[in-house]
Amino acid sequence: MLAIFTLVILFFSIVLHEIAHGSVALHLGDPTAKNEGRLTLNPLKHIDFFGTIILPIMLLVFTQGRGPIIGWAKPVPVNPFNFKDQKWGGLKVAVAGPSTNFLTAIIFGLAIRFLPLPETLLMLFSIVVLYNFAWGLFNLIPVPPLDGSHVLLTFLPEKFTRLKVFLHQYGLFIFLFFIFFGGISLVFTGAAILFYFIVGQPF
């Protein structure tokens, strides 16, 4: 039951993440995500067959239900040519997703720290905090297709063109290597540190 609830929390954390991308893009003048019906909490609009279903189930099986579990939703469509801010628009859209996850984690974390929550709610809120911190950190990894790659590529000088090309060509392989060879554990270690910092006690 706890594993199922964890999957639900993870999925809706991812959905909030994608809605944030689309909402900021809309604010910047790009209605693509809105026109395609992606600015909604309806989970069916965001399901990615591999990232939302196959990968989380694989990780759940491989870890015998103990986790950690990670995944992703179908990215919201964005047309950067519609942005009013051509220089920083892409960066703003990229950081909107992780920022939303961090904000969600902080709100629920402070609720744990300062409100007298019953045991069941305390456990559920704790999962919300941990997984939102983890998802925010995970997306800041500077490897395509994650948001961190957009941040990195925005600030890389032109002389690093070869690195940019390399990341675009091999980013997916680096990404998969990271997932299956210990990277997720590092992400959750970072999330646990942030959890302790906000909540005031270990997860």
Backbone torsions as a table, in degrees:
resi	resn	phi	psi	omega
1	MET	NA	-42.9	179.2
2	LEU	-63.7	-39.1	179.1
3	ALA	-63.1	-40.8	179.6
4	ILE	-65.1	-43.1	179.3
5	PHE	-64.4	-37.1	177.4
6	THR	-61.7	-42.5	177.8
7	LEU	-62.5	-40.2	179.3
8	VAL	-64.4	-45.0	178.6
9	ILE	-61.5	-45.5	179.3
10	LEU	-58.1	-46.7	-176.4
11	PHE	-63.4	-45.9	-178.3
12	PHE	-72.0	-26.3	172.3
13	SER	-64.6	-40.0	178.1
14	ILE	-67.5	-40.5	179.2
15	VAL	-62.0	-45.4	177.1
16	LEU	-58.8	-39.9	178.8
17	HIS	-58.3	-48.4	-177.7
18	GLU	-70.2	-38.1	177.2
19	ILE	-62.0	-37.7	178.3
20	ALA	-61.8	-43.3	176.6
21	HIS	-57.0	-51.0	-177.0
22	GLY	-65.5	-36.3	-179.1
23	SER	-67.7	-42.2	178.0
24	VAL	-67.0	-39.6	176.7
25	ALA	-59.8	-41.6	177.8
26	LEU	-63.2	-42.5	177.8
27	HIS	-60.8	-31.4	-179.6
28	LEU	-86.1	-0.5	175.4
29	GLY	109.6	4.5	-178.9
30	ASP	-107.7	108.4	-177.7
31	PRO	-91.3	13.2	-173.3
32	THR	-56.9	-49.9	-178.8
33	ALA	-63.0	-40.8	179.2
34	LYS	-64.1	-44.7	-178.3
35	ASN	-63.9	-26.7	180.0
36	GLU	-95.9	10.9	174.8
37	GLY	70.7	28.4	-176.0
38	ARG	-96.5	-5.1	177.8
39	LEU	-91.3	60.0	-175.9
40	THR	-142.9	153.2	176.1
41	LEU	-84.8	-0.7	177.4
42	ASN	-62.1	112.5	-174.3
43	PRO	-62.4	-28.6	-177.4
44	LEU	-63.2	-24.9	-179.2
45	LYS	-76.9	-13.0	-170.7
46	HIS	-118.1	-1.3	-173.8
47	ILE	-70.0	127.4	169.8
48	ASP	-108.2	123.5	-169.6
49	PHE	-54.9	-46.2	-178.5
50	PHE	-78.9	-52.1	-173.0
51	GLY	-70.5	-30.7	-176.3
52	THR	-95.3	-27.1	-173.6
53	ILE	-115.0	-60.6	-171.2
54	ILE	-66.6	-53.0	-176.2
55	LEU	-61.5	-48.8	178.6
56	PRO	-59.6	-39.0	179.1
57	ILE	-67.0	-41.1	177.4
58	MET	-59.2	-46.3	-179.7
59	LEU	-66.2	-35.8	178.3
60	LEU	-64.0	-41.8	179.8
61	VAL	-70.6	-46.7	-177.3
62	PHE	-62.0	-33.1	-178.5
63	THR	-96.1	5.8	179.9
64	GLN	56.4	39.4	175.5
65	GLY	82.0	-0.4	-176.8
66	ARG	-89.6	-19.5	-179.1
67	GLY	78.9	-172.4	4.3
68	PRO	-75.2	156.3	-177.6
69	ILE	-121.3	139.5	179.0
70	ILE	-141.0	161.7	179.1
71	GLY	-173.7	-170.6	177.7
72	TRP	-153.7	161.5	176.3
73	ALA	-100.5	174.6	175.3
74	LYS	-67.4	123.3	-177.9
75	PRO	-59.7	142.5	176.6
76	VAL	-71.4	142.2	179.2
77	PRO	-73.6	134.0	-179.6
78	VAL	-134.4	135.8	175.4
79	ASN	-113.8	98.7	-175.1
80	PRO	-64.0	-18.0	179.2
81	PHE	-69.2	-14.8	177.8
82	ASN	-88.2	-8.8	-175.3
83	PHE	-66.4	137.2	173.3
84	LYS	-70.4	-31.2	177.9
85	ASP	-104.6	92.6	-176.1
86	GLN	-71.9	-26.1	-177.0
87	LYS	-77.4	-47.0	-172.9
88	TRP	-115.0	-0.5	-176.8
89	GLY	-56.9	-46.2	-179.9
90	GLY	-61.3	-39.2	178.7
91	LEU	-65.8	-43.4	-180.0
92	LYS	-60.8	-42.7	178.9
93	VAL	-65.2	-41.4	-177.7
94	ALA	-63.0	-44.6	-175.6
95	VAL	-80.2	-13.0	-178.5
96	ALA	-62.4	-39.6	-178.6
97	GLY	-63.9	-59.1	177.9
98	PRO	-58.0	-37.0	179.8
99	SER	-61.7	-39.1	178.5
100	THR	-64.8	-41.3	177.8
101	ASN	-65.1	-42.1	178.2
102	PHE	-63.1	-41.7	179.8
103	LEU	-64.0	-43.1	177.6
104	THR	-59.7	-45.6	179.7
105	ALA	-61.6	-42.2	-178.4
106	ILE	-65.4	-42.7	-179.3
107	ILE	-62.2	-48.7	-179.2
108	PHE	-69.8	-33.5	178.4
109	GLY	-65.4	-41.7	178.2
110	LEU	-68.4	-31.8	175.4
111	ALA	-63.0	-41.6	177.3
112	ILE	-62.7	-41.3	-173.7
113	ARG	-71.1	-34.8	-169.8
114	PHE	-115.9	-8.5	-178.9
115	LEU	-110.5	144.6	178.2
116	PRO	-80.1	80.9	-174.7
117	LEU	-85.0	144.5	173.3
118	PRO	-65.8	160.6	-172.5
119	GLU	-56.9	-44.2	-178.4
120	THR	-64.0	-45.6	179.7
121	LEU	-66.0	-35.8	177.8
122	LEU	-60.7	-42.9	179.0
123	MET	-65.5	-44.4	-178.5
124	LEU	-65.8	-43.8	178.0
125	PHE	-61.9	-37.9	-180.0
126	SER	-62.0	-40.1	178.0
127	ILE	-65.8	-40.1	177.3
128	VAL	-58.8	-45.8	-178.4
129	VAL	-63.5	-51.3	-176.5
130	LEU	-60.6	-46.8	-174.6
131	TYR	-74.2	-29.8	175.9
132	ASN	-72.5	-38.3	173.3
133	PHE	-63.0	-43.1	-179.0
134	ALA	-63.6	-43.5	-178.2
135	TRP	-67.8	-37.7	176.8
136	GLY	-63.9	-46.3	178.7
137	LEU	-64.3	-43.7	-179.4
138	PHE	-55.7	-43.4	-177.2
139	ASN	-74.9	-13.9	177.8
140	LEU	-87.9	-2.1	174.5
141	ILE	-63.2	127.6	-171.2
142	PRO	-81.1	54.3	179.3
143	VAL	-131.7	128.8	175.3
144	PRO	-57.9	141.7	9.8
145	PRO	-97.2	20.6	-175.8
146	LEU	-76.1	159.6	-176.5
147	ASP	-61.7	-32.2	-179.8
148	GLY	-59.6	-27.2	179.0
149	SER	-68.0	-35.7	177.7
150	HIS	-66.1	-38.6	177.5
151	VAL	-64.0	-48.3	-179.5
152	LEU	-60.6	-47.8	-176.5
153	LEU	-67.7	-26.2	178.0
154	THR	-66.6	-36.8	-174.1
155	PHE	-100.2	-8.4	178.6
156	LEU	-70.0	128.9	176.9
157	PRO	-64.5	162.8	-177.5
158	GLU	-60.2	-27.3	-177.5
159	LYS	-67.1	-11.4	178.1
160	PHE	-98.5	30.2	-178.5
161	THR	-58.4	-40.3	-179.6
162	ARG	-62.3	-38.7	177.7
163	LEU	-64.5	-40.7	178.4
164	LYS	-61.3	-44.9	179.8
165	VAL	-63.9	-41.8	179.9
166	PHE	-60.8	-44.8	-178.8
167	LEU	-64.6	-39.1	178.7
168	HIS	-67.0	-37.3	-177.2
169	GLN	-76.4	-40.8	-171.1
170	TYR	-117.4	7.7	-177.2
171	GLY	-58.1	-40.1	-178.3
172	LEU	-64.3	-39.3	179.3
173	PHE	-67.0	-41.8	177.1
174	ILE	-62.3	-41.3	-179.8
175	PHE	-60.1	-49.8	-179.6
176	LEU	-65.9	-38.7	176.4
177	PHE	-60.1	-43.6	-179.8
178	PHE	-60.3	-44.1	-176.7
179	ILE	-63.0	-47.7	-169.9
180	PHE	-91.8	-1.0	-179.5
181	PHE	-126.8	45.7	169.4
182	GLY	98.4	-5.8	-177.3
183	GLY	-64.9	-36.8	-177.9
184	ILE	-65.0	-37.6	177.9
185	SER	-62.2	-38.6	177.4
186	LEU	-63.6	-41.7	179.0
187	VAL	-60.9	-45.0	-177.9
188	PHE	-72.6	-25.8	172.7
189	THR	-65.0	-44.7	175.8
190	GLY	-62.0	-41.4	179.1
191	ALA	-64.0	-37.6	179.1
192	ALA	-66.3	-35.4	177.4
193	ILE	-65.4	-45.2	178.3
194	LEU	-65.0	-37.9	176.5
195	PHE	-57.1	-48.4	-179.5
196	TYR	-62.0	-39.7	-177.8
197	PHE	-64.2	-41.1	-177.1
198	ILE	-83.9	-45.2	-173.9
199	VAL	-82.1	-31.2	-179.9
200	GLY	89.5	8.5	176.9
201	GLN	-152.3	155.5	-177.8
202	PRO	-71.0	157.6	179.2
203	PHE	-71.5	NA	NA
